[in-house]
């Protein structure tokens, strides 16, 4: 009788967990930061100046990353001489990149645009030619 009671208690507790617990634990894919269904990757943006060859009067480059809905996904302002910027943990997908070279008084002196697909679990690297404005 005691065995039957233990078995029934076990089934009363465990059976609902097995039946109703299916799919309740949300664990995202690797690199997703724990959010189910959100796969993330990094984006490295490198820039150059083609025939101009250098930053010239530009002391900073501002990079704006927008998604397909024109919402800003990330933005950074970095030293122009670095010629690279790394954006971490962007959701996988298609993005528009706008990079502008800015002089010390805030005027845009260079500009470059590009579209890129960020891939998951790695670094997607693109290059931009900044053109004088």
C-alpha positions in Angstrom: 0.0 0.0 0.0 2.8 2.4 0.9 4.5 1.7 -2.6 1.2 2.6 -4.3 0.9 5.8 -2.3 4.5 6.8 -3.2 4.0 6.0 -6.9 0.7 8.0 -7.0 2.4 11.0 -5.3 5.2 10.9 -7.7 2.8 10.7 -10.7 0.7 13.5 -9.3 3.7 15.8 -9.1 5.8 14.7 -12.1 3.2 14.0 -14.7 1.9 17.6 -14.9 5.5 18.9 -15.1 6.2 16.6 -18.0 3.0 17.4 -19.8 2.7 21.1 -19.2 6.3 21.9 -18.8 7.2 21.3 -22.5 8.5 24.4 -24.1 8.4 26.6 -21.0 12.1 26.9 -20.7 13.4 29.6 -23.2 17.0 29.1 -24.0 18.2 30.9 -27.1 20.8 29.7 -29.6 24.5 30.2 -28.9 25.4 33.9 -29.0 21.8 35.1 -28.4 22.4 36.5 -25.0 19.7 34.3 -23.6 16.8 35.8 -25.6 15.0 33.1 -27.4 15.0 33.5 -31.2 17.5 36.5 -31.2 20.7 35.5 -32.8 23.5 38.1 -32.4 26.8 38.9 -34.1 29.4 41.7 -34.1 30.1 44.2 -36.9 33.5 45.7 -37.6 33.4 48.8 -39.8 36.7 49.9 -41.4 37.1 53.0 -43.5 39.5 54.6 -45.9 39.7 57.7 -48.1 40.4 56.4 -51.6 42.5 58.9 -53.5 42.5 61.4 -50.6 44.5 59.0 -48.5 43.9 60.4 -45.0 41.6 62.0 -42.5 42.7 65.4 -43.6 40.7 67.9 -41.4 38.4 65.3 -40.1 39.2 64.4 -36.5 36.3 62.1 -35.8 34.1 59.6 -37.6 30.5 59.1 -36.6 29.0 55.8 -37.6 25.2 55.2 -37.5 23.8 51.8 -37.9 20.1 51.6 -38.8 17.9 48.5 -39.3 15.5 48.0 -42.2 12.8 50.1 -40.4 15.3 53.0 -40.2 15.5 52.6 -36.4 19.0 53.3 -35.0 20.5 50.0 -33.8 23.8 51.6 -32.7 25.9 54.7 -33.1 29.5 55.6 -32.2 31.9 58.5 -32.7 35.5 57.5 -32.8 38.9 59.0 -33.7 39.3 59.2 -37.5 42.8 57.9 -37.4 41.6 54.6 -35.9 40.0 53.8 -39.2 38.0 51.0 -37.5 35.0 50.6 -35.1 33.6 47.5 -33.6 29.9 47.1 -32.7 28.9 44.2 -30.5 25.8 42.1 -30.1 23.7 43.3 -33.0 20.8 41.1 -33.9 21.4 39.1 -37.0 20.0 40.9 -40.1 20.3 43.6 -42.7 21.6 47.1 -41.7 22.4 50.4 -43.4 25.7 51.9 -42.4 26.3 55.7 -42.6 29.8 57.0 -41.7 30.6 60.7 -41.7 33.9 62.4 -41.1 33.6 65.4 -38.9 36.0 68.3 -38.5 36.8 70.1 -35.2 33.9 72.6 -35.7 31.3 69.8 -36.4 31.1 70.1 -40.2 30.7 66.9 -42.2 33.8 66.7 -44.5 33.5 63.0 -45.6 30.6 60.6 -46.1 30.2 56.9 -46.9 27.2 54.5 -46.9 26.8 50.8 -47.2 24.3 48.0 -46.6 25.5 44.9 -44.8 24.0 41.7 -43.4 25.3 40.9 -39.9 25.8 37.2 -39.4 25.5 35.5 -36.0 28.2 34.2 -33.7 31.2 36.0 -35.3 32.4 39.3 -36.7 31.1 40.6 -40.0 33.7 43.0 -41.4 33.0 45.7 -44.0 35.0 48.5 -45.6 33.8 51.9 -46.5 35.3 54.6 -48.7 34.6 58.0 -47.2 34.2 60.5 -50.0 34.8 64.3 -49.5 31.7 66.4 -49.2 
